[in-house]
Amino acid sequence: MTGVESTGSNPDVSLLYDINGLAVGAPSWFDRVIEWIGEYGIVAALVLLLVRCWWIVRSGADENAPATVAALLWAPLAAGIALLVNIPIRGVVERPRPFAEHDGLEVLVRGKTDFSFVSDHATMAMAVGVGLFIAHRKLGLAGIALAFLEGFCRVYLGVHYPTDVIGGFALGTAVTLLLAPGAMALLTPLVRAVGDSGAGRFVGAAPTAGGHSTDSTDSTDPEPKERSKKGDKGLAA
C-alpha cells in the first residue's frame, strides 16, 4: 500500500487526503450526517427538485410546458444511460478504491468492492442536475450545486478519488447534453400527445389544436398565458 507520506507528487491523492482528513477530527454524528447525505440525501433532494419543477409547470399555463416536462423526463433517463455507459468504463480502467491502495484514510462507507473510476453517484447527480437545468434555470442550478456537494461527499467518505468525481461530472454532463436533442425530439411529441388525450393537468395544461388549454380552469382567464419568467425557466421560458 502507498502511505500518506508519498502523496506529495500526486495532486489527486493529496486532495483525497485533504478532504477525507476533515472526517478524522469531525464528530461522529457529523460523519453520519455526511454519510447519509452522500449515500441517499442528495438523491432524494434531486427527486424533490424534479417534482417541484413539474409542479410549477403543471400549475401554470405555458404553451411550452410539454417541452419542459419532456426535459424533466429526460433528466432521470439521462442519468440511467450515463450509469450504463459507466459500466464498461469501470471495466476498462479497473481503478481500485482509494482505501485499497492508501493507508490512513477514514472510510465511512464500508462494503464498496467495485472499481472506483468513475463515481456512479457523481455521474447520476450531475446528469440529473444538467437535465433539470435544461428545463428550469434556477432549479437546475440548485441541482448542479447538489451534484458538486455529492462529489465532495464521495471524497469525504473515503470511497472515491477527486478525479473519480470529476470524471463522473464529465460523463453525466456529456451524456445529458449530447443526447438531449434526440431525446427531446422523441419525448416532446409524446408529452404533447398525453396532454391532448385529456391528461393536460399532468403536463402543464398543454394547448389543444384550437389554441386553447386542455385545463378548463384556464378558459376563463382573459389574459395572455405568459406567466412563466424567462429568467427562471429553461425550455418553459
C-alpha positions in Angstrom: 0.0 0.0 0.0 1.0 3.6 -0.6 1.4 5.6 2.6 0.4 9.1 3.4 3.9 10.3 3.1 4.1 9.6 -0.6 1.2 11.7 -1.7 3.0 14.9 -2.4 3.8 14.2 -6.0 0.2 13.2 -6.8 -2.3 16.1 -6.5 -5.2 13.7 -6.8 -4.1 11.7 -3.8 -3.1 14.8 -1.9 -6.5 16.3 -2.3 -8.1 13.0 -1.3 -6.2 13.1 2.0 -7.0 16.8 2.5 -10.8 16.3 2.1 -11.0 12.9 3.7 -8.8 14.2 6.5 -11.7 16.5 7.6 -13.5 13.4 8.7 -10.7 12.5 11.2 -11.3 15.3 13.5 -15.1 15.7 12.9 -17.6 14.5 15.5 -19.0 11.0 14.8 -22.6 12.4 14.4 -21.3 14.8 11.7 -19.7 11.9 9.8 -23.0 10.0 10.0 -24.8 13.0 8.5 -22.4 13.3 5.6 -22.7 9.6 5.1 -26.5 9.8 4.8 -26.3 12.9 2.6 -23.7 11.3 0.3 -25.5 8.0 0.0 -29.2 8.9 0.0 -29.9 12.5 0.9 -28.8 14.2 -2.3 -30.6 11.6 -4.5 -33.8 12.4 -2.5 -33.2 16.1 -2.9 -32.8 15.8 -6.7 -36.0 13.9 -6.9 -37.8 16.6 -4.9 -36.4 19.3 -7.3 -37.7 17.4 -10.3 -41.1 17.1 -8.6 -41.0 20.8 -7.7 -40.2 21.8 -11.3 -43.0 19.6 -12.6 -45.5 21.1 -10.1 -44.5 24.7 -11.2 -45.1 23.7 -14.9 -48.3 21.8 -14.1 -49.7 24.7 -12.1 -49.1 27.2 -14.9 -50.5 27.6 -18.4 -47.4 27.8 -20.6 -47.6 26.7 -24.2 -44.1 25.3 -23.9 -44.9 23.2 -20.9 -44.8 19.9 -22.8 -41.2 20.6 -23.8 -40.3 21.4 -20.2 -42.0 18.2 -19.0 -40.1 16.3 -21.7 -36.8 17.8 -20.3 -37.8 16.6 -16.8 -38.4 13.1 -18.1 -35.1 13.2 -19.9 -33.1 14.1 -16.7 -33.5 10.7 -14.9 -33.4 8.9 -18.3 -30.0 10.5 -19.0 -28.8 9.6 -15.5 -29.7 6.0 -16.2 -28.0 6.0 -19.6 -24.9 7.6 -18.1 -24.7 4.9 -15.4 -24.9 2.2 -18.1 -22.1 3.9 -20.1 -20.0 3.9 -16.9 -20.2 0.1 -16.6 -17.7 -0.6 -19.5 -15.6 2.4 -18.4 -15.1 0.9 -15.0 -14.3 -2.5 -16.5 -11.6 -0.9 -18.8 -10.0 1.4 -16.2 -10.2 -1.1 -13.3 -9.1 1.5 -10.7 -9.3 0.2 -7.2 -11.0 2.2 -4.4 -8.6 4.6 -2.7 -8.8 2.8 0.6 -7.5 -0.3 -1.1 -4.2 1.4 -2.1 -3.6 4.1 0.5 -3.2 3.9 4.3 -4.6 6.3 6.8 -8.0 7.1 5.2 -11.1 7.5 7.2 -13.5 5.2 5.4 -17.1 6.0 6.4 -18.9 3.7 4.0 -18.0 0.0 4.1 -18.7 -2.8 1.7 -17.5 -1.0 -1.5 -15.8 -3.7 -3.5 -16.3 -2.5 -7.1 -13.9 -0.2 -9.0 -13.6 3.5 -8.3 -13.5 5.3 -11.7 -15.9 6.9 -12.4 -18.2 7.7 -9.5 -21.7 6.5 -10.1 -23.1 9.0 -7.5 -21.4 11.9 -9.2 -22.4 10.8 -12.6 -26.0 10.4 -11.7 -26.3 13.6 -9.7 -24.7 15.8 -12.5 -26.8 14.2 -15.2 -30.0 15.0 -13.3 -28.7 18.5 -12.4 -27.9 19.3 -16.0 -31.2 17.8 -17.3 -33.1 19.9 -14.7 -31.1 23.0 -15.9 -32.4 22.4 -19.4 -36.0 22.5 -18.0 -35.6 25.3 -15.4 -32.6 27.5 -14.9 -32.9 28.3 -11.2 -33.8 24.8 -10.1 -31.2 23.4 -12.5 -28.5 25.5 -10.8 -29.7 24.1 -7.5 -29.4 20.6 -8.9 -25.9 21.2 -10.2 -24.9 22.6 -6.8 -26.2 19.4 -5.2 -24.1 17.4 -7.7 -21.0 19.2 -6.6 -21.9 18.5 -3.0 -22.3 14.9 -3.9 -18.8 14.8 -5.3 -17.4 16.4 -2.1 -19.2 13.8 0.0 -17.8 10.9 -2.0 -14.3 12.0 -1.4 -15.0 12.9 2.2 -16.4 9.4 2.8 -13.1 7.9 1.5 -14.7 5.9 -1.3 -13.5 7.9 -4.3 -10.6 9.9 -5.6 -11.3 13.5 -6.7 -10.7 12.5 -10.3 -13.3 9.8 -10.0 -15.8 12.6 -9.1 -14.6 14.9 -11.9 -14.9 12.0 -14.4 -18.5 11.4 -13.2 -19.3 15.1 -13.6 -18.0 15.0 -17.2 -19.8 11.8 -18.1 -23.1 12.9 -16.7 -22.9 16.3 -18.4 -21.8 14.8 -21.7 -24.5 12.1 -21.9 -27.2 14.6 -20.9 -26.3 17.4 -23.4 -25.1 15.3 -26.3 -28.2 13.1 -26.4 -30.7 15.8 -25.4 -31.6 16.9 -28.9 -32.7 13.4 -30.0 -34.3 12.7 -26.6 -36.3 15.9 -26.7 -37.4 15.2 -30.3 -38.8 11.9 -29.2 -40.2 12.9 -25.8 -41.8 16.3 -26.6 -44.4 14.9 -29.1 -45.1 12.1 -26.6 -45.8 14.5 -23.8 -48.0 16.7 -26.2 -50.0 13.6 -27.1 -50.5 12.8 -23.4 -51.8 16.4 -22.9 -54.1 16.2 -25.9 -55.5 12.9 -24.7 -57.2 14.7 -21.7 -54.3 14.4 -19.2 -53.2 18.0 -19.6 -53.1 18.5 -15.9 -50.1 16.3 -15.8 -48.1 18.1 -18.5 -48.9 21.7 -17.6 -52.1 22.4 -19.5 -50.8 21.8 -23.0 -52.8 23.8 -25.6 -55.1 21.9 -27.9 -55.1 22.2 -31.7 -57.6 25.1 -31.4 -55.2 27.1 -29.4 -57.0 26.6 -26.0 -55.6 24.9 -22.9 -56.8 21.4 -22.1 -57.2 22.7 -18.5 -60.7 24.0 -18.2 -59.8 26.3 -15.3 -57.7 28.4 -17.7 -60.5 29.1 -20.2 -61.9 32.0 -18.2 -58.6 33.7 -18.0 -58.7 36.7 -20.4 -55.0 37.5 -20.1 -52.4 36.0 -22.4 -50.7 32.9 -21.0 -47.3 34.5 -20.2 -46.9 33.6 -16.6 -43.5 32.0 -16.9 -40.5 34.1 -16.4 -37.7 33.9 -19.0 -35.1 34.4 -16.4 -36.2 31.5 -14.3 -37.2 28.8 -16.7 -35.3 27.0 -19.5 -37.5 25.4 -22.2 -40.5 26.7 -20.3 -39.4 30.3 -20.9 
